[in-house]
Amino acid sequence: MVGRHPVAAFGVFFAVFPFLMPYQALASQVLIFGLFALGFNLLYGYTCLLSFGHAAYYGLGAYGTGIALAKLKVSSLGLAAGPLLAVLGGVAIGFFCLRRRGIYFAMLTLAFAQLLYFVAFHLSDVTGGDDGLRGIPLLPLNVFGWTFNLEGSLAFYYFSFAVVWLAVAGLKHILDSPFGTVLQAIRENGDRASACGYDVTRIKHLSFVFSAFLAGLAGALDALRLAVVPVESLYWVTSGQVVIMTLLGGAGTFFGPFVGAGTYLVRGDRLAVFTERWPLVIGLIFMAFVLFLPKGIWGTLVANLPGAGSAGGKS
């Protein structure tokens, strides 16, 4: 079922996921950061563009939704403000970053993310500065005349689940389209794809924008989950976390980002009970995976299944 109907399998698993977690808030966090990693994976795993500044779009999504709800009081439409701001950021930043390749591209993405971090840090009247943007209300959801209260942990989880499921289904449709095939062709050999007549720069830019949208949507949901947007949302550490999650799960696989996010967050949550130095343990685990399981947890599992295809086609 996972291979033939990945979106349905995703829905079935995450429908019962909160009952498998130590507490429901952690399940929401895994779901949201899995979406964040999914956005990064679209850029890195499918287009072979390594971004060290993906916190920029996650943070823009969080601040966009937070400001719309806390400052502008725009009701439930505030959720859409975050991804929209992230898309605008992706269009602008991608335009400049894609003028360079390799490590120069990666460092440019990091530079733009740090630029946004310092803007948010010093623009305290709008963003809250070092204290973060606070007072974000979790408004009731109105759908076809029905009102749903999202205040409880389980209610918010299923709201996030519905949003993420739609995003996953949309991404699956994109990857199965001719556009998705071209992305994988660019990953394998960009010069050959260009020689075949594809506008490689334009396609990479579209991938960049789609990736920014998914990251921004994750940031918007996390702003609702926390009712606050910490300035660290834009910090380089957040960018590093999403890289680790994606590689732990398996870059270039459909479910790898969620597996990696779950592994990182659940292990970190359990280890934090025993030691304050839990990031050191996570770092050692990550080093072991890079050395001995470079395809990640899900990537290794899928690679060992009979009839496994290329990385781009794996679930």
N, C-alpha and C positions, 0 to 999 in steps of 0.2 A: 504493500500500500504506500509506503514511503516513497519508493521510486516512481510508481505510476501516478499517484495522486498526492503529491507533496503538500499542496495547500490544505487538502482535507485532513491529511495526517497531522499537519501542524495544528489545525483546529481541534482535532480530537485530543491531542496530547495536552495542549495548553488550556483546554476546557476544564481538565481535572488537575492541572498543575498546582493551583494554590493549596490543594489538600495534600500535596506531597511535600510541601515546604514547611520549615519550622514555624513560620508565621507568614501571613498573607501579604504584608507589606514587602517582604523580601521577594515574593513571587512577582509583584508589580515591578520591582526594581530590575529583576532579571529580564522581564518582558521588554521593558523600556530600553535597557542597555543592549539587549539583543537586537532591537530595531536600530539603535545607534551603530552597532557593529555591522549590521546588514548594509547600512548606507556606506560605511567605510569599505566593506567587502566588494560592493559594486564597483568602486573606483580602483581598489588595489587588486582584488582577486579576479575580476573580470576584464578590467581595462589595463592592468599592470601599471597603475599610477600610484606611487607611494606618497601619501599625504602625512606630514608630521603635524599638521595644524587643523585636524578635523574638529577639534573643540570649537573652532570659530562658528560653525554652522549649528552645532548643538547649542552653544551659548546664545547665538542669535535667535534660535527658535525659542529658547527659554525666556530670554529677555523680551522678545516680541510679544509672546503670550502674556507674560507677567505685567508688562507695561500696559498692554491693552486692557487687562482686567483690573489691575490695581490703580492705574493712573487715569486711563481714559474711560473706564466703566462701560465697555462696549458689550457687555453681556456675554452670551455663549459664543459669539463670533470671535472672541479673543483667541480661541484655540487655533483658528486659521491664520491669525496674524503672525504667529511664530514661524511656521513653515514658509509663509510668503516672504518674510524678512530674510530667512535663510536662503531661499531661492535667489533673491536679489543679491545677497552676498556672494552666492556661488557664481552667479553670472559675472559679477565684477571681478572677484578674486581669480576665478578661473581664466578670465580673459588675459590677465597679466601673467599668472603662473604658467600657463600652457605655452608661453613663449620660450620656455626653457625646458630641458629634459633632465632626467636622472636626479642626481643629488641636488642640483640647482633648483629643480622643480620642488623637491621635498623641502628644502630650506626656505624657499619663498612662501610655501603654505604655512610653515611654522612662523615666519616673520609676520605674515598678515594676522595670524591668530593672536600672536603676542601684542601686535598693534591694537587689536580690538580689546584685548584684556586691559591694557593700560588706559584706553579710552573709557571703558566701563569703570575702572578703578577710580579715575579722577572725575568722572561725570556723576558725582554722587547725588546731585539733585534729581536726576532721572533714574539712575540705576541703583542707588543706595550705597555705592562705593564699596568699601571694605566690609560693611555690615550686610551687604546683599539687598536685593529688592524684596521687601516684605509686604505682608498684607494681601496676598493673592487669594481671592475668594474662590471656593469650589462651588460654582453655581449649579442648581438643578438642571438636568438635561430635559429639554422639551422636544418630543418626537411625535408628530402627528396628533397633537393634543394630549399626549400622555407625558406626565412629568416623572422623571426618575431622580431620586436623591442619590448623589455620589459620595456622600460623606463617609460612609463605612468603608473599611479596607477591602472587603469582598466586592462591594458595589463598584468601587473605583477600579479594581482589578478587571472586572468584566467589561467595564467601559473601555479601558486601555486595550484589553484583549480584542474587542470588536474593531477598534481603530487600527491596531497593529495587524490584525488578520486581513483587513482590507488592503493595507499597505503591502503585505506579503503577496497577496493575490495579484495586485497590480504589478509588482516587481517580477513575479513569475511570468505574467503575460508579456512584459517587456523582454525578458531573457529568452522567451520562446519565439519572439518575433524576429524578422530579418535584422532589425537593429541589434538585438542581442547576439546574433550570429556574427555580425560585423565587429562587435566589441571583442568577442573571443578571437576573431581573426587578427585584430589589432594587438591583442595581448600576445599572440603567438609570433607574429611578424608584422610590425607596423609598416615597414617599407614595402612589403609585398602587398599589403592591403591598399596602400597608397598607389602602387603601380597598377592595381586592378581598377582604379578610378574612384575610390572612395575618398571623400574629404575627411581625412583622419583627424585633423585639428578640430573641425566642427563636431565630429562624432565624440571625440574626447571631451569637448566642452559640454555637450549634452549629458554625457555620463557624469561629469562633474556636477552639473546642476541637479540631476536626479539624485545623486548621492547627497548633496547638500539638503535637498528636500526631506529625505528620510532622516538624516541627522537632526534637522530642525524640528521635524515632527516628534522625534524622541525627546528633544529638549523641551518642547511645549508640554508634553505629557509629564515630564519630570517636574516642571514648574508647578503643575497642578498637584502632583503627588506630594511635594514638599511644602507647598504654599509659600515658598521663598526661592529666589534665584541667587545662589552664592556666586560671587565674582569668580570663584575657581572653576565655574562652568566653562570659562574661556581660557583657562590656564593650560600650559603645555602638558601638565600631568594628566589631565583629562584626555588629551590627544594620545598620550602614551598608553593609557588604560585601554582605549578602544583598539589600538594596534595589538596589544597583548591578547585581548579577548578573541580577536579575529584569528590570530595565529594559533592560539590554543585550540580553538574549535576546528579550524581548517579553512584557510583562505581559498577562495574559488569554489567553495561548496555552498549549497543553498541553506542548509541547516547549521553549518559550522559556527556562524556568528552567535547563534542562540546557545549552542552547546558551550562555546567558549565563555560567553557572558555568565551562564549558569555556573560553570566550573569556577571562574574567578570570584564571583560574588558570594556563592555559597561557601566555598572553601575559606574565603576571607572572613565571612561572618562567623563561621565555626572556630577558626583559629584565633580570632580576636577575643574569644572567651578565655583562652588559655595564655595568650601572650600579646603584649603590645607591639612586638616585632613581627607580626604576621606578614607584613609586606616582604620581609626577608625570605620567609618560607615560600611565599608565592613566587618571588623572584627565582628561587632555586628550582621550583617546579617548572617555571617557564624555561629556564636554561636547559633542564633535562629534556623538555619536549623539543626545543630547537635542535638539540644534539642528536636525540634518538628517535623522535617522531616528528620530523619536519613538516609532515602533512597535517598535523594536528589530530585531535581525537576523532572527530567525525570524518575527516579526510582519510585517515588511516583505516577506519572501519569500512568506509565505502570502497576504498582501493582494494581491499581484500575480499570484497563480495564478488561472486561470479558474474561476469559480463559487465563489470564496471567500465564506464567510458572515460572520456577525458575529464580533467578537473572542471572545466566549464560546464559539462553536462551532468555533473553529479548532483544528487540531492543533498 
